[in-house]
């Protein structure tokens, strides 16, 4: 878990969000900050900085699409 208490260990905890609120909005990927932080492809939507994983290899396009 990180400083914002975002827990990605299960679907249930993912949808509970963090101390900053929801990070995944069901059926609205364009409003999901989680997807904005894992996206590195301009044509797939907003790219938020820093992209995740921090200091790691960015997710592939297929991985981003799977999460979307």
CHARMM-style PDB file with segment names, atoms N, HN, CA, C and O in Angstrom:
ATOM      1  N   UNK     1       0.837  -1.174   0.000  1.00  0.00      PROA
ATOM      2  CA  UNK     1       0.000   0.000   0.000  1.00  0.00      PROA
ATOM      3  C   UNK     1       0.888   1.246   0.000  1.00  0.00      PROA
ATOM      4  O   UNK     1       1.985   1.234   0.559  1.00  0.00      PROA
ATOM      5  N   UNK     2       0.410   2.313  -0.626  1.00  0.00      PROA
ATOM      6  HN  UNK     2      -0.481   2.323  -1.080  1.00  0.00      PROA
ATOM      7  CA  UNK     2       1.205   3.531  -0.696  1.00  0.00      PROA
ATOM      8  C   UNK     2       0.715   4.562   0.326  1.00  0.00      PROA
ATOM      9  O   UNK     2      -0.136   4.265   1.165  1.00  0.00      PROA
ATOM     10  N   UNK     3       1.251   5.744   0.244  1.00  0.00      PROA
ATOM     11  HN  UNK     3       1.942   5.985  -0.438  1.00  0.00      PROA
ATOM     12  CA  UNK     3       0.925   6.787   1.208  1.00  0.00      PROA
ATOM     13  C   UNK     3      -0.548   7.189   1.169  1.00  0.00      PROA
ATOM     14  O   UNK     3      -1.079   7.652   2.178  1.00  0.00      PROA
ATOM     15  N   UNK     4      -1.214   7.025   0.037  1.00  0.00      PROA
ATOM     16  HN  UNK     4      -0.783   6.649  -0.783  1.00  0.00      PROA
ATOM     17  CA  UNK     4      -2.628   7.396  -0.075  1.00  0.00      PROA
ATOM     18  C   UNK     4      -3.554   6.241   0.306  1.00  0.00      PROA
ATOM     19  O   UNK     4      -4.774   6.350   0.183  1.00  0.00      PROA
ATOM     20  N   UNK     5      -2.968   5.139   0.767  1.00  0.00      PROA
ATOM     21  HN  UNK     5      -1.977   5.051   0.866  1.00  0.00      PROA
ATOM     22  CA  UNK     5      -3.724   3.952   1.159  1.00  0.00      PROA
ATOM     23  C   UNK     5      -4.505   3.332   0.013  1.00  0.00      PROA
ATOM     24  O   UNK     5      -5.592   2.794   0.225  1.00  0.00      PROA
ATOM     25  N   UNK     6      -3.974   3.398  -1.184  1.00  0.00      PROA
ATOM     26  HN  UNK     6      -3.091   3.835  -1.357  1.00  0.00      PROA
ATOM     27  CA  UNK     6      -4.570   2.732  -2.331  1.00  0.00      PROA
ATOM     28  C   UNK     6      -4.110   1.287  -2.324  1.00  0.00      PROA
ATOM     29  O   UNK     6      -2.912   1.009  -2.375  1.00  0.00      PROA
ATOM     30  N   UNK     7      -5.051   0.378  -2.262  1.00  0.00      PROA
ATOM     31  HN  UNK     7      -6.024   0.604  -2.221  1.00  0.00      PROA
ATOM     32  CA  UNK     7      -4.756  -1.044  -2.181  1.00  0.00      PROA
ATOM     33  C   UNK     7      -5.215  -1.708  -3.477  1.00  0.00      PROA
ATOM     34  O   UNK     7      -6.411  -1.741  -3.767  1.00  0.00      PROA
ATOM     35  N   UNK     8      -4.275  -2.236  -4.254  1.00  0.00      PROA
ATOM     36  HN  UNK     8      -3.303  -2.210  -4.018  1.00  0.00      PROA
ATOM     37  CA  UNK     8      -4.581  -2.862  -5.537  1.00  0.00      PROA
ATOM     38  C   UNK     8      -4.583  -4.383  -5.459  1.00  0.00      PROA
ATOM     39  O   UNK     8      -4.482  -5.052  -6.488  1.00  0.00      PROA
ATOM     40  N   UNK     9      -4.695  -4.934  -4.270  1.00  0.00      PROA
ATOM     41  HN  UNK     9      -4.777  -4.392  -3.434  1.00  0.00      PROA
ATOM     42  CA  UNK     9      -4.589  -6.382  -4.112  1.00  0.00      PROA
ATOM     43  C   UNK     9      -5.838  -7.140  -4.535  1.00  0.00      PROA
ATOM     44  O   UNK     9      -5.780  -8.358  -4.702  1.00  0.00      PROA
ATOM     45  N   UNK    10      -6.975  -6.455  -4.716  1.00  0.00      PROA
ATOM     46  HN  UNK    10      -7.023  -5.465  -4.581  1.00  0.00      PROA
ATOM     47  CA  UNK    10      -8.199  -7.122  -5.156  1.00  0.00      PROA
ATOM     48  C   UNK    10      -9.104  -6.112  -5.861  1.00  0.00      PROA
ATOM     49  O   UNK    10      -8.919  -4.900  -5.743  1.00  0.00      PROA
ATOM     50  N   UNK    11     -10.090  -6.639  -6.598  1.00  0.00      PROA
ATOM     51  HN  UNK    11     -10.240  -7.623  -6.694  1.00  0.00      PROA
ATOM     52  CA  UNK    11     -11.067  -5.748  -7.252  1.00  0.00      PROA
ATOM     53  C   UNK    11     -11.804  -4.930  -6.205  1.00  0.00      PROA
ATOM     54  O   UNK    11     -12.022  -3.734  -6.399  1.00  0.00      PROA
ATOM     55  N   UNK    12     -12.187  -5.550  -5.108  1.00  0.00      PROA
ATOM     56  HN  UNK    12     -12.009  -6.521  -4.951  1.00  0.00      PROA
ATOM     57  CA  UNK    12     -12.932  -4.861  -4.056  1.00  0.00      PROA
ATOM     58  C   UNK    12     -12.154  -3.657  -3.535  1.00  0.00      PROA
ATOM     59  O   UNK    12     -12.692  -2.552  -3.470  1.00  0.00      PROA
ATOM     60  N   UNK    13     -10.894  -3.863  -3.166  1.00  0.00      PROA
ATOM     61  HN  UNK    13     -10.457  -4.761  -3.220  1.00  0.00      PROA
ATOM     62  CA  UNK    13     -10.118  -2.749  -2.612  1.00  0.00      PROA
ATOM     63  C   UNK    13      -9.784  -1.711  -3.671  1.00  0.00      PROA
ATOM     64  O   UNK    13      -9.662  -0.529  -3.351  1.00  0.00      PROA
ATOM     65  N   UNK    14      -9.634  -2.124  -4.924  1.00  0.00      PROA
ATOM     66  HN  UNK    14      -9.733  -3.085  -5.184  1.00  0.00      PROA
ATOM     67  CA  UNK    14      -9.391  -1.155  -6.008  1.00  0.00      PROA
ATOM     68  C   UNK    14     -10.549  -0.173  -6.101  1.00  0.00      PROA
ATOM     69  O   UNK    14     -10.339   1.035  -6.217  1.00  0.00      PROA
ATOM     70  N   UNK    15     -11.774  -0.694  -6.051  1.00  0.00      PROA
ATOM     71  HN  UNK    15     -11.944  -1.675  -5.958  1.00  0.00      PROA
ATOM     72  CA  UNK    15     -12.945   0.169  -6.182  1.00  0.00      PROA
ATOM     73  C   UNK    15     -13.246   0.959  -4.913  1.00  0.00      PROA
ATOM     74  O   UNK    15     -14.057   1.885  -4.943  1.00  0.00      PROA
ATOM     75  N   UNK    16     -12.612   0.613  -3.810  1.00  0.00      PROA
ATOM     76  HN  UNK    16     -11.953  -0.139  -3.785  1.00  0.00      PROA
ATOM     77  CA  UNK    16     -12.755   1.411  -2.594  1.00  0.00      PROA
ATOM     78  C   UNK    16     -11.971   2.715  -2.714  1.00  0.00      PROA
ATOM     79  O   UNK    16     -12.280   3.688  -2.025  1.00  0.00      PROA
ATOM     80  N   UNK    17     -10.962   2.743  -3.579  1.00  0.00      PROA
ATOM     81  HN  UNK    17     -10.711   1.953  -4.138  1.00  0.00      PROA
ATOM     82  CA  UNK    17     -10.190   3.954  -3.814  1.00  0.00      PROA
ATOM     83  C   UNK    17      -9.137   4.209  -2.752  1.00  0.00      PROA
ATOM     84  O   UNK    17      -8.662   3.291  -2.083  1.00  0.00      PROA
ATOM     85  N   UNK    18      -8.786   5.478  -2.615  1.00  0.00      PROA
ATOM     86  HN  UNK    18      -9.173   6.223  -3.158  1.00  0.00      PROA
ATOM     87  CA  UNK    18      -7.743   5.880  -1.678  1.00  0.00      PROA
ATOM     88  C   UNK    18      -8.268   6.991  -0.784  1.00  0.00      PROA
ATOM     89  O   UNK    18      -9.453   7.321  -0.830  1.00  0.00      PROA
ATOM     90  N   UNK    19      -7.399   7.565   0.021  1.00  0.00      PROA
ATOM     91  HN  UNK    19      -6.436   7.297   0.058  1.00  0.00      PROA
ATOM     92  CA  UNK    19      -7.814   8.687   0.869  1.00  0.00      PROA
ATOM     93  C   UNK    19      -8.229   9.885   0.014  1.00  0.00      PROA
ATOM     94  O   UNK    19      -8.881  10.805   0.509  1.00  0.00      PROA
ATOM     95  N   UNK    20      -7.857   9.876  -1.251  1.00  0.00      PROA
ATOM     96  HN  UNK    20      -7.327   9.129  -1.653  1.00  0.00      PROA
ATOM     97  CA  UNK    20      -8.232  10.953  -2.175  1.00  0.00      PROA
ATOM     98  C   UNK    20      -9.504  10.651  -2.955  1.00  0.00      PROA
ATOM     99  O   UNK    20      -9.894  11.433  -3.823  1.00  0.00      PROA
ATOM    100  N   UNK    21     -10.155   9.530  -2.660  1.00  0.00      PROA
ATOM    101  HN  UNK    21      -9.838   8.896  -1.956  1.00  0.00      PROA
ATOM    102  CA  UNK    21     -11.397   9.169  -3.330  1.00  0.00      PROA
ATOM    103  C   UNK    21     -11.214   8.063  -4.343  1.00  0.00      PROA
ATOM    104  O   UNK    21     -10.215   7.345  -4.336  1.00  0.00      PROA
ATOM    105  N   UNK    22     -12.204   7.940  -5.218  1.00  0.00      PROA
ATOM    106  HN  UNK    22     -13.016   8.524  -5.224  1.00  0.00      PROA
ATOM    107  CA  UNK    22     -12.223   6.878  -6.221  1.00  0.00      PROA
ATOM    108  C   UNK    22     -11.092   7.063  -7.231  1.00  0.00      PROA
ATOM    109  O   UNK    22     -10.798   8.182  -7.651  1.00  0.00      PROA
ATOM    110  N   UNK    23     -10.471   5.964  -7.610  1.00  0.00      PROA
ATOM    111  HN  UNK    23     -10.711   5.055  -7.269  1.00  0.00      PROA
ATOM    112  CA  UNK    23      -9.439   5.996  -8.651  1.00  0.00      PROA
ATOM    113  C   UNK    23      -9.905   5.261  -9.899  1.00  0.00      PROA
ATOM    114  O   UNK    23      -9.364   5.457 -10.987  1.00  0.00      PROA
ATOM    115  N   UNK    24     -10.917   4.413  -9.731  1.00  0.00      PROA
ATOM    116  HN  UNK    24     -11.357   4.254  -8.847  1.00  0.00      PROA
ATOM    117  CA  UNK    24     -11.474   3.653 -10.844  1.00  0.00      PROA
ATOM    118  C   UNK    24     -12.974   3.914 -10.866  1.00  0.00      PROA
ATOM    119  O   UNK    24     -13.674   3.647  -9.889  1.00  0.00      PROA
ATOM    120  N   UNK    25     -13.459   4.437 -11.984  1.00  0.00      PROA
ATOM    121  HN  UNK    25     -12.890   4.654 -12.777  1.00  0.00      PROA
ATOM    122  CA  UNK    25     -14.878   4.718 -12.129  1.00  0.00      PROA
ATOM    123  C   UNK    25     -15.459   3.673 -13.083  1.00  0.00      PROA
ATOM    124  O   UNK    25     -15.151   3.688 -14.275  1.00  0.00      PROA
ATOM    125  N   UNK    26     -16.303   2.759 -12.566  1.00  0.00      PROA
ATOM    126  HN  UNK    26     -16.553   2.747 -11.598  1.00  0.00      PROA
ATOM    127  CA  UNK    26     -16.851   1.706 -13.416  1.00  0.00      PROA
ATOM    128  C   UNK    26     -17.569   2.268 -14.644  1.00  0.00      PROA
ATOM    129  O   UNK    26     -18.366   3.201 -14.543  1.00  0.00      PROA
ATOM    130  N   UNK    27     -17.272   1.690 -15.787  1.00  0.00      PROA
ATOM    131  HN  UNK    27     -16.625   0.932 -15.869  1.00  0.00      PROA
ATOM    132  CA  UNK    27     -17.886   2.041 -17.066  1.00  0.00      PROA
ATOM    133  C   UNK    27     -17.571   3.460 -17.533  1.00  0.00      PROA
ATOM    134  O   UNK    27     -18.229   3.962 -18.444  1.00  0.00      PROA
ATOM    135  N   UNK    28     -16.580   4.115 -16.930  1.00  0.00      PROA
ATOM    136  HN  UNK    28     -16.046   3.707 -16.190  1.00  0.00      PROA
ATOM    137  CA  UNK    28     -16.181   5.462 -17.333  1.00  0.00      PROA
ATOM    138  C   UNK    28     -14.664   5.598 -17.259  1.00  0.00      PROA
ATOM    139  O   UNK    28     -14.150   6.356 -16.436  1.00  0.00      PROA
ATOM    140  N   UNK    29     -13.940   4.868 -18.115  1.00  0.00      PROA
ATOM    141  HN  UNK    29     -14.358   4.253 -18.784  1.00  0.00      PROA
ATOM    142  CA  UNK    29     -12.478   4.906 -18.026  1.00  0.00      PROA
ATOM    143  C   UNK    29     -11.897   6.307 -18.205  1.00  0.00      PROA
ATOM    144  O   UNK    29     -10.830   6.600 -17.664  1.00  0.00      PROA
ATOM    145  N   UNK    30     -12.572   7.170 -18.947  1.00  0.00      PROA
ATOM    146  HN  UNK    30     -13.438   6.931 -19.386  1.00  0.00      PROA
ATOM    147  CA  UNK    30     -12.067   8.528 -19.139  1.00  0.00      PROA
ATOM    148  C   UNK    30     -12.078   9.335 -17.846  1.00  0.00      PROA
ATOM    149  O   UNK    30     -11.414  10.367 -17.759  1.00  0.00      PROA
ATOM    150  N   UNK    31     -12.820   8.882 -16.847  1.00  0.00      PROA
ATOM    151  HN  UNK    31     -13.360   8.043 -16.918  1.00  0.00      PROA
ATOM    152  CA  UNK    31     -12.887   9.563 -15.549  1.00  0.00      PROA
ATOM    153  C   UNK    31     -12.101   8.840 -14.458  1.00  0.00      PROA
ATOM    154  O   UNK    31     -12.162   9.228 -13.291  1.00  0.00      PROA
ATOM    155  N   UNK    32     -11.374   7.808 -14.824  1.00  0.00      PROA
ATOM    156  HN  UNK    32     -11.325   7.493 -15.772  1.00  0.00      PROA
ATOM    157  CA  UNK    32     -10.643   7.002 -13.851  1.00  0.00      PROA
ATOM    158  C   UNK    32      -9.181   7.436 -13.783  1.00  0.00      PROA
ATOM    159  O   UNK    32      -8.413   7.209 -14.718  1.00  0.00      PROA
ATOM    160  N   UNK    33      -8.807   8.059 -12.677  1.00  0.00      PROA
ATOM    161  HN  UNK    33      -9.430   8.244 -11.918  1.00  0.00      PROA
ATOM    162  CA  UNK    33      -7.425   8.542 -12.551  1.00  0.00      PROA
ATOM    163  C   UNK    33      -6.429   7.393 -12.606  1.00  0.00      PROA
ATOM    164  O   UNK    33      -5.307   7.578 -13.077  1.00  0.00      PROA
ATOM    165  N   UNK    34      -6.812   6.220 -12.140  1.00  0.00      PROA
ATOM    166  HN  UNK    34      -7.724   6.070 -11.757  1.00  0.00      PROA
ATOM    167  CA  UNK    34      -5.937   5.051 -12.209  1.00  0.00      PROA
ATOM    168  C   UNK    34      -5.497   4.817 -13.652  1.00  0.00      PROA
ATOM    169  O   UNK    34      -4.313   4.606 -13.915  1.00  0.00      PROA
ATOM    170  N   UNK    35      -6.433   4.855 -14.573  1.00  0.00      PROA
ATOM    171  HN  UNK    35      -7.395   5.026 -14.360  1.00  0.00      PROA
ATOM    172  CA  UNK    35      -6.109   4.615 -15.981  1.00  0.00      PROA
ATOM    173  C   UNK    35      -5.264   5.744 -16.560  1.00  0.00      PROA
ATOM    174  O   UNK    35      -4.417   5.502 -17.421  1.00  0.00      PROA
ATOM    175  N   UNK    36      -5.478   6.948 -16.107  1.00  0.00      PROA
ATOM    176  HN  UNK    36      -6.165   7.144 -15.408  1.00  0.00      PROA
ATOM    177  CA  UNK    36      -4.681   8.080 -16.590  1.00  0.00      PROA
ATOM    178  C   UNK    36      -3.221   7.938 -16.170  1.00  0.00      PROA
ATOM    179  O   UNK    36      -2.325   8.347 -16.908  1.00  0.00      PROA
ATOM    180  N   UNK    37      -2.974   7.367 -15.001  1.00  0.00      PROA
ATOM    181  HN  UNK    37      -3.703   7.035 -14.402  1.00  0.00      PROA
ATOM    182  CA  UNK    37      -1.602   7.207 -14.519  1.00  0.00      PROA
ATOM    183  C   UNK    37      -0.877   6.004 -15.113  1.00  0.00      PROA
ATOM    184  O   UNK    37       0.353   5.967 -15.108  1.00  0.00      PROA
ATOM    185  N   UNK    38      -1.624   5.010 -15.630  1.00  0.00      PROA
ATOM    186  HN  UNK    38      -2.623   5.040 -15.634  1.00  0.00      PROA
ATOM    187  CA  UNK    38      -0.949   3.874 -16.267  1.00  0.00      PROA
ATOM    188  C   UNK    38      -0.832   4.044 -17.777  1.00  0.00      PROA
ATOM    189  O   UNK    38      -0.105   3.294 -18.430  1.00  0.00      PROA
ATOM    190  N   UNK    39      -1.538   5.018 -18.337  1.00  0.00      PROA
ATOM    191  HN  UNK    39      -2.128   5.627 -17.807  1.00  0.00      PROA
ATOM    192  CA  UNK    39      -1.548   5.239 -19.782  1.00  0.00      PROA
ATOM    193  C   UNK    39      -0.334   6.046 -20.233  1.00  0.00      PROA
ATOM    194  O   UNK    39      -0.004   7.068 -19.632  1.00  0.00      PROA
ATOM    195  N   UNK    40       0.328   5.585 -21.289  1.00  0.00      PROA
ATOM    196  HN  UNK    40       0.060   4.754 -21.777  1.00  0.00      PROA
ATOM    197  CA  UNK    40       1.423   6.348 -21.909  1.00  0.00      PROA
ATOM    198  C   UNK    40       1.177   6.527 -23.400  1.00  0.00      PROA
ATOM    199  O   UNK    40       2.098   6.857 -24.146  1.00  0.00      PROA
ATOM    200  N   UNK    41      -0.053   6.312 -23.834  1.00  0.00      PROA
ATOM    201  HN  UNK    41      -0.802   6.044 -23.227  1.00  0.00      PROA
ATOM    202  CA  UNK    41      -0.415   6.379 -25.252  1.00  0.00      PROA
ATOM    203  C   UNK    41      -1.433   7.493 -25.470  1.00  0.00      PROA
ATOM    204  O   UNK    41      -2.580   7.378 -25.037  1.00  0.00      PROA
ATOM    205  N   UNK    42      -1.021   8.575 -26.142  1.00  0.00      PROA
ATOM    206  HN  UNK    42      -0.089   8.668 -26.494  1.00  0.00      PROA
ATOM    207  CA  UNK    42      -1.870   9.749 -26.319  1.00  0.00      PROA
ATOM    208  C   UNK    42      -3.225   9.435 -26.923  1.00  0.00      PROA
ATOM    209  O   UNK    42      -4.228  10.042 -26.547  1.00  0.00      PROA
ATOM    210  N   UNK    43      -3.267   8.488 -27.861  1.00  0.00      PROA
ATOM    211  HN  UNK    43      -2.453   7.995 -28.166  1.00  0.00      PROA
ATOM    212  CA  UNK    43      -4.537   8.181 -28.514  1.00  0.00      PROA
ATOM    213  C   UNK    43      -5.505   7.402 -27.614  1.00  0.00      PROA
ATOM    214  O   UNK    43      -6.667   7.222 -27.978  1.00  0.00      PROA
ATOM    215  N   UNK    44      -5.049   6.943 -26.461  1.00  0.00      PROA
ATOM    216  HN  UNK    44      -4.105   7.089 -26.165  1.00  0.00      PROA
ATOM    217  CA  UNK    44      -5.923   6.214 -25.541  1.00  0.00      PROA
ATOM    218  C   UNK    44      -6.512   7.107 -24.455  1.00  0.00      PROA
ATOM    219  O   UNK    44      -7.286   6.638 -23.619  1.00  0.00      PROA
ATOM    220  N   UNK    45      -6.154   8.386 -24.461  1.00  0.00      PROA
ATOM    221  HN  UNK    45      -5.526   8.766 -25.140  1.00  0.00      PROA
ATOM    222  CA  UNK    45      -6.731   9.301 -23.486  1.00  0.00      PROA
ATOM    223  C   UNK    45      -5.689  10.092 -22.727  1.00  0.00      PROA
ATOM    224  O   UNK    45      -4.532  10.199 -23.134  1.00  0.00      PROA
ATOM    225  N   UNK    46      -6.131  10.637 -21.620  1.00  0.00      PROA
ATOM    226  HN  UNK    46      -7.071  10.550 -21.290  1.00  0.00      PROA
ATOM    227  CA  UNK    46      -5.291  11.496 -20.785  1.00  0.00      PROA
ATOM    228  C   UNK    46      -4.112  10.713 -20.219  1.00  0.00      PROA
ATOM    229  O   UNK    46      -4.242   9.555 -19.821  1.00  0.00      PROA
ATOM    230  N   UNK    47      -2.959  11.374 -20.195  1.00  0.00      PROA
ATOM    231  HN  UNK    47      -2.853  12.315 -20.518  1.00  0.00      PROA
ATOM    232  CA  UNK    47      -1.754  10.806 -19.580  1.00  0.00      PROA
ATOM    233  C   UNK    47      -1.412  11.680 -18.381  1.00  0.00      PROA
ATOM    234  O   UNK    47      -1.151  12.874 -18.530  1.00  0.00      PROA
ATOM    235  N   UNK    48      -1.416  11.086 -17.195  1.00  0.00      PROA
ATOM    236  HN  UNK    48      -1.628  10.116 -17.074  1.00  0.00      PROA
ATOM    237  CA  UNK    48      -1.081  11.823 -15.981  1.00  0.00      PROA
ATOM    238  C   UNK    48       0.353  11.498 -15.580  1.00  0.00      PROA
ATOM    239  O   UNK    48       0.834  10.392 -15.828  1.00  0.00      PROA
ATOM    240  N   UNK    49       1.019  12.439 -14.974  1.00  0.00      PROA
ATOM    241  HN  UNK    49       0.627  13.336 -14.773  1.00  0.00      PROA
ATOM    242  CA  UNK    49       2.394  12.270 -14.519  1.00  0.00      PROA
ATOM    243  C   UNK    49       2.432  12.168 -13.005  1.00  0.00      PROA
ATOM    244  O   UNK    49       1.648  12.850 -12.345  1.00  0.00      PROA
ATOM    245  N   UNK    50       3.276  11.375 -12.435  1.00  0.00      PROA
ATOM    246  HN  UNK    50       3.913  10.820 -12.972  1.00  0.00      PROA
ATOM    247  CA  UNK    50       4.200  10.463 -13.101  1.00  0.00      PROA
ATOM    248  C   UNK    50       3.454   9.213 -13.537  1.00  0.00      PROA
ATOM    249  O   UNK    50       2.545   8.752 -12.847  1.00  0.00      PROA
ATOM    250  N   UNK    51       3.840   8.668 -14.680  1.00  0.00      PROA
ATOM    251  HN  UNK    51       4.579   9.043 -15.240  1.00  0.00      PROA
ATOM    252  CA  UNK    51       3.190   7.450 -15.135  1.00  0.00      PROA
ATOM    253  C   UNK    51       3.665   6.274 -14.287  1.00  0.00      PROA
ATOM    254  O   UNK    51       4.794   6.248 -13.796  1.00  0.00      PROA
ATOM    255  N   UNK    52       2.783   5.321 -14.134  1.00  0.00      PROA
ATOM    256  HN  UNK    52       1.866   5.342 -14.532  1.00  0.00      PROA
ATOM    257  CA  UNK    52       3.063   4.139 -13.330  1.00  0.00      PROA
ATOM    258  C   UNK    52       3.460   2.985 -14.247  1.00  0.00      PROA
ATOM    259  O   UNK    52       2.983   2.902 -15.379  1.00  0.00      PROA
ATOM    260  N   UNK    53       4.294   2.130 -13.788  1.00  0.00      PROA
ATOM    261  HN  UNK    53       4.681   2.197 -12.868  1.00  0.00      PROA
ATOM    262  CA  UNK    53       4.977   2.174 -12.493  1.00  0.00      PROA
ATOM    263  C   UNK    53       6.116   3.186 -12.506  1.00  0.00      PROA
ATOM    264  O   UNK    53       6.869   3.281 -13.475  1.00  0.00      PROA
ATOM    265  N   UNK    54       6.231   3.932 -11.429  1.00  0.00      PROA
ATOM    266  HN  UNK    54       5.620   3.856 -10.641  1.00  0.00      PROA
ATOM    267  CA  UNK    54       7.279   4.944 -11.312  1.00  0.00      PROA
ATOM    268  C   UNK    54       8.638   4.260 -11.428  1.00  0.00      PROA
ATOM    269  O   UNK    54       8.900   3.261 -10.759  1.00  0.00      PROA
ATOM    270  N   UNK    55       9.485   4.804 -12.272  1.00  0.00      PROA
ATOM    271  HN  UNK    55       9.272   5.616 -12.815  1.00  0.00      PROA
ATOM    272  CA  UNK    55      10.835   4.286 -12.509  1.00  0.00      PROA
ATOM    273  C   UNK    55      10.841   2.843 -13.014  1.00  0.00      PROA
ATOM    274  O   UNK    55      11.839   2.136 -12.880  1.00  0.00      PROA
ATOM    275  N   UNK    56       9.729   2.415 -13.590  1.00  0.00      PROA
ATOM    276  HN  UNK    56       8.917   2.990 -13.698  1.00  0.00      PROA
ATOM    277  CA  UNK    56       9.641   1.061 -14.123  1.00  0.00      PROA
ATOM    278  C   UNK    56       9.276   1.094 -15.597  1.00  0.00      PROA
ATOM    279  O   UNK    56       9.073   2.161 -16.176  1.00  0.00      PROA
ATOM    280  N   UNK    57       9.197  -0.058 -16.183  1.00  0.00      PROA
ATOM    281  HN  UNK    57       9.362  -0.925 -15.714  1.00  0.00      PROA
ATOM    282  CA  UNK    57       8.828  -0.179 -17.587  1.00  0.00      PROA
ATOM    283  C   UNK    57       7.340   0.112 -17.735  1.00  0.00      PROA
ATOM    284  O   UNK    57       6.518  -0.494 -17.047  1.00  0.00      PROA
ATOM    285  N   UNK    58       6.985   1.039 -18.631  1.00  0.00      PROA
ATOM    286  HN  UNK    58       7.652   1.531 -19.190  1.00  0.00      PROA
ATOM    287  CA  UNK    58       5.562   1.346 -18.840  1.00  0.00      PROA
ATOM    288  C   UNK    58       4.802   0.104 -19.304  1.00  0.00      PROA
ATOM    289  O   UNK    58       5.370  -0.799 -19.918  1.00  0.00      PROA
ATOM    290  N   UNK    59       3.514   0.082 -19.000  1.00  0.00      PROA
ATOM    291  HN  UNK    59       3.052   0.816 -18.501  1.00  0.00      PROA
ATOM    292  CA  UNK    59       2.674  -1.017 -19.455  1.00  0.00      PROA
ATOM    293  C   UNK    59       2.586  -1.000 -20.975  1.00  0.00      PROA
ATOM    294  O   UNK    59       2.697   0.051 -21.606  1.00  0.00      PROA
ATOM    295  N   UNK    60       2.389  -2.161 -21.540  1.00  0.00      PROA
ATOM    296  HN  UNK    60       2.299  -3.014 -21.027  1.00  0.00      PROA
ATOM    297  CA  UNK    60       2.208  -2.239 -22.988  1.00  0.00      PROA
ATOM    298  C   UNK    60       0.830  -1.697 -23.348  1.00  0.00      PROA
ATOM    299  O   UNK    60      -0.040  -1.559 -22.488  1.00  0.00      PROA
ATOM    300  N   UNK    61       0.648  -1.399 -24.606  1.00  0.00      PROA
ATOM    301  HN  UNK    61       1.355  -1.511 -25.304  1.00  0.00      PROA
ATOM    302  CA  UNK    61      -0.647  -0.931 -25.083  1.00  0.00      PROA
ATOM    303  C   UNK    61      -1.740  -1.957 -24.749  1.00  0.00      PROA
ATOM    304  O   UNK    61      -2.832  -1.587 -24.318  1.00  0.00      PROA
ATOM    305  N   UNK    62      -1.439  -3.240 -24.951  1.00  0.00      PROA
ATOM    306  HN  UNK    62      -0.552  -3.540 -25.301  1.00  0.00      PROA
ATOM    307  CA  UNK    62      -2.419  -4.281 -24.655  1.00  0.00      PROA
ATOM    308  C   UNK    62      -2.769  -4.311 -23.167  1.00  0.00      PROA
ATOM    309  O   UNK    62      -3.928  -4.528 -22.814  1.00  0.00      PROA
ATOM    310  N   UNK    63      -1.803  -4.100 -22.309  1.00  0.00      PROA
ATOM    311  HN  UNK    63      -0.861  -3.924 -22.596  1.00  0.00      PROA
ATOM    312  CA  UNK    63      -2.062  -4.088 -20.870  1.00  0.00      PROA
ATOM    313  C   UNK    63      -2.938  -2.905 -20.478  1.00  0.00      PROA
ATOM    314  O   UNK    63      -3.844  -3.045 -19.657  1.00  0.00      PROA
ATOM    315  N   UNK    64      -2.668  -1.737 -21.064  1.00  0.00      PROA
ATOM    316  HN  UNK    64      -1.932  -1.624 -21.731  1.00  0.00      PROA
ATOM    317  CA  UNK    64      -3.492  -0.562 -20.791  1.00  0.00      PROA
ATOM    318  C   UNK    64      -4.920  -0.805 -21.281  1.00  0.00      PROA
ATOM    319  O   UNK    64      -5.883  -0.489 -20.582  1.00  0.00      PROA
ATOM    320  N   UNK    65      -5.051  -1.363 -22.474  1.00  0.00      PROA
ATOM    321  HN  UNK    65      -4.268  -1.620 -23.041  1.00  0.00      PROA
ATOM    322  CA  UNK    65      -6.382  -1.643 -23.027  1.00  0.00      PROA
ATOM    323  C   UNK    65      -7.123  -2.670 -22.176  1.00  0.00      PROA
ATOM    324  O   UNK    65      -8.337  -2.559 -22.007  1.00  0.00      PROA
ATOM    325  N   UNK    66      -6.435  -3.646 -21.647  1.00  0.00      PROA
ATOM    326  HN  UNK    66      -5.448  -3.736 -21.785  1.00  0.00      PROA
ATOM    327  CA  UNK    66      -7.058  -4.640 -20.790  1.00  0.00      PROA
ATOM    328  C   UNK    66      -7.635  -3.973 -19.534  1.00  0.00      PROA
ATOM    329  O   UNK    66      -8.754  -4.276 -19.120  1.00  0.00      PROA
ATOM    330  N   UNK    67      -6.871  -3.078 -18.945  1.00  0.00      PROA
ATOM    331  HN  UNK    67      -5.962  -2.832 -19.282  1.00  0.00      PROA
ATOM    332  CA  UNK    67      -7.347  -2.382 -17.745  1.00  0.00      PROA
ATOM    333  C   UNK    67      -8.498  -1.437 -18.093  1.00  0.00      PROA
ATOM    334  O   UNK    67      -9.444  -1.283 -17.321  1.00  0.00      PROA
ATOM    335  N   UNK    68      -8.404  -0.815 -19.249  1.00  0.00      PROA
ATOM    336  HN  UNK    68      -7.635  -0.940 -19.876  1.00  0.00      PROA
ATOM    337  CA  UNK    68      -9.466   0.100 -19.682  1.00  0.00      PROA
ATOM    338  C   UNK    68     -10.750  -0.660 -19.893  1.00  0.00      PROA
ATOM    339  OT1 UNK    68     -11.765  -0.068 -20.259  1.00  0.00      PROA
TER     340      UNK     68
END
